Amino acid sequence: MKSRVAIAVVIVCCLLLLAGCERLELRSAIKLYDKGRYTDSLAMLEELAGSDNPKVRATALLYRGFCYFKLSDYEQAAVEFKRIADELQESKLHDDALFWLGRCYQVQGQTDRALEYYQKVVNYPKKSKAYSNMKAMAANYMRFINSHSDSRGIAPR
């Protein structure tokens, strides 16, 4: 019986260690992103995007989307954001993914799809100061799209 308990403790410790390693790797990938090293960040985020930890996975997918967006690969950025929107609806980053899907479609000139995702952000039930700012930005982009014929929008941030 003691050996089973010891094995269980070792397994739990290994799992905690692996989870800690993922978070460290995620922080390193985000630091590369912050330094403008988008390709290097993408390489680190690739494995993390398949993590069993939903927080790590959602953050990795979000930053993969940001990297592709910064590299002007809006189609691939949309793929990454859509994975969060479709697979991780319970994630705290779900509304961010919806907003950035709108941005991807807007800069590609797909204004109907952009409006669809911006509307989802505007209707999102979340309440926080950061979310309120994103909701206001989505509403502003919707007004911009509706008032301009070439509505690809403002250059990506």
N, C-alpha and C positions, 0 to 999 in steps of 0.2 A: 504494500500500500504506500509506504514512504517513497518508493521509487517512482510510482505513478504521480505522486504530488510533486516530486522533484522534476520530473519530465514536464509536467504542466507548467511549473514555474519557469523553467528554461524556455519553453515555447512562448509564454507570455512575454518574457523579457526580450526574446528575439523579435517578436512582433512590435513591441514598443521601440526597440532600437531601429528597426526598419522604418517605422513611421517617422521617427526623429530624423533619420537620414533623408527621407523624402522631403521633409520640411526644410532641411538645410540646403538640399539641392535646389528646391524651389526658390529659396531666398537668393541663392547664387545666380540662378537664371534671371530673376527679376533685376538683380544688380547689373547684369550684362545688358538687359533691355534698357535700364536707366542710363547706361553709358553709351547707348546707341549701337550696340553690337547685336543687332537683331538676328542675324544668321546664327551666331554663336548661341544666343538665347534659345532660338528655335531648336537647335540640336539638343540642348539640355532638357527642354520642355517636352520633347517627343515621348520619352518613356513615361514621364509624369502624367501625361494626358490620358494614359491608360490605367492610372492608379485605382486601387480599390477604395481609397479614402476619397469620399466625394468632395471634401473641401480642397484637397490637393488637386484632384482632377479638374474641378471647375476653375480653380485659379490658373492651372497650367493651360487649359483650353482658352481662357480669357486672354492670357498673355501671348499665347500663340496667335490668336486673332489680332492682338495689338501689333505684334511683330510683322505679320503679313500686311496689315493696314499701313504701317510705316514704310514697308517695302513696296507699297502701291500694288500689291497683289490682292485686290479687293474681293475677287471671287474666292480665293482660299481663306481669306479672313472671314468671309461670310460662312464658309463651311465650319470653321472652328466655333464661331459664335452660335451657329445653328445647333451644333452638338450640345451646347449648354442649354439652349432653349428647348430642345426636344428631349434630352436625356436627363437633365438635372433641374427639373421644374422646382424642386424644393430648395435649391441652392440660393444663398443670399445674393449670388451674382446673376441670377436669372434675368432680372430687370436690366442689368448692365448689358447682358448679351442681346436682349431685344433692342435696346437703344443702338448698339453698335451694328446690329444687322440693318437697322434703318439707315445708318451712316454709310455702310457698304453699298447698299442699293442706291442711295442718293448719289454718291460720287460716280457710280456706274451709269447714272441716268435712268435707273429703273424707279421712277418716282412713285408709281402706284404701289410697288412693294415697299418702298421706303415709308410712304404714308401709312401703310398697314401696320408696320412695326412701331412707328412713332405713336400711332393711336393706341397700341397695346401698352406702351410705356405710360402715356397720359392716363389710361384707365387702370393702371396697376394699383393694387390696394395698399402698397407699402407706404409707410409714413416715417420719414426722417429728413433732416435738413439736406443731406447729400442727395437723397432721392428727389426731394422737391426741386433742387437745382437741375437735375437731369430731366425731370418732367417738364420744367420750364424750357429747357433747351429743345426737347422734342417738340413742344408746342411751337416754339419759334421756327424750327426747321419746317414744320408742317405749314406755317403761314408763308414762309419763304417759298416753298415748293408751289403752293397754291397761287402765289402772286408773280412768279417768274416762269417764262417759257423754257429757258435753259436753267434748270434748277439743280444742277449738280452740286451746288452749294459752296460753302466756304472751304478753303483748303483744309485738309486734315490737320488736327493739332499734333 
